Amino acid sequence: MSFGGPQWPQEPQQPYGQQSPSSSSTPDWAALADASASRARRKRWLLIGAGALATTAVAAIVATAVVFMNDAAPSDKNAGDLPTAPELPNETTQPQPSFSAVAPPPPPNPKDFISSEAKDKAPISADTLFPGRKLTMGDRVYTKGPTARTTNCASATQGSLGTALRSHGCDQVIRATYTKDGVAVTIGVAVFPTEAQAKAAVTKSARNIAPLSGSGVAGFCKGGPVCRFVGNSYGRYAYFTATGHLNGKSVTKGDTKAFQPGDDLAEFTFRQIVRRGELQASAAATAPAG
């Protein structure tokens, strides 16, 4: 039996144990993947757009700065208003250094002053040649005894030396005697006008200078003992030594006790003659011109 009125359709009955799609609890994985991909694309486009916008902004700032700098640079018409560097004078009033084209003369040669009496003007005496009371050569000390000076050159010699000195124009002879440990040495310096005359007097004689005694020094090289006589020259000076033992013993070969004092006195005298030339050359070099 049925009643009147509308009939509402009834949903079809599902078999027991089956569910409709709308009521299923399993996620729709395909839909979720599509949604995630869509979100990633939107985010990437947003980043690209932001980067492009930043690049555009930087370019605009740089362009603005370039325009500003161009506007700030002075124009050609204003360049003349800038200060200019001061002009330097072509000529200065300061004196300029000058150099002589003439080379200075060479320094005087010391030997020139002791080779000729024309230039050898320094005073000479026993005190200038043999100063002091003692003479030190290395570790050896000699005591100075008597000294003598004479213009009679032959009187200060023995044998052929007197004739040689006189014939070659000897001006004077200066002598001094030194002693040490029983040995006495007389050193004699003969002065000539020129170097050639002094050299000839030495080579043409026996070189026997007369021993000088007195002032506490006993006579030596007299009465027979053998003594040692040596001579040489430098410049216009000839110098001679006579060496002997004070006890009258003869000097023999290899007698170092006698040879050393004679060599020391000859070396010292040579140095004194050289120094004489050096002092006069130095004085001439520093003397005012004219």
C-alpha angles and dihedrals in degrees: 000000000000134000125222124252135069120325115220113219114246124224112250114258117248119222114258113272096029127102133199120250093247093058097047116120096207112109119243098242096184092055092049092052092050091051093049093050090050092053091049092052092051091050093049092051090049091054092048091050092049092050092050090049092051092049090051091051094051092048089051092051092050092048090050091050092050091051090048093051092048090051091049095052113099116253123235092257090059096046091088090061092066118098114258128217113270114260115249117226116250092223131034128212093222115109114254122226115258128205127202117236090210114091115231115255117262117260115269118270109242093215091059088067095055098039098070135030088224089074102021099088103144116116116263130197142133089277094053094046097038109024126179132018098273137039123212121199111175107309093339121100122196126193118225116231130175124352131197141181128196138168089207093084097183091058090066094055145070129218121347096346092083092057092047093051094048096045093051097051104261110189101193144338123224119194138186132176126215129188137199131166096345096315123112127198126190113200116197127190119199116197122212134182094245142019093245092057093051092049093049092050091056097046095046101050144062089246094229107159112188113252113245118219135174136081090080096322115114121220115277138179090035132115101026114316116127115247133186118248122188131173139183140154141223123183110330092334127096117192129194136185131206113193127186145147116264091221091062097254116145123247111244135191111283092022095145091173088066100029096055096057092048092049092047093052092047091049092048092050092050090053091050092054092048091048090052089059093045093053093051093045091051091050091050092050093053097040115112115259117260 
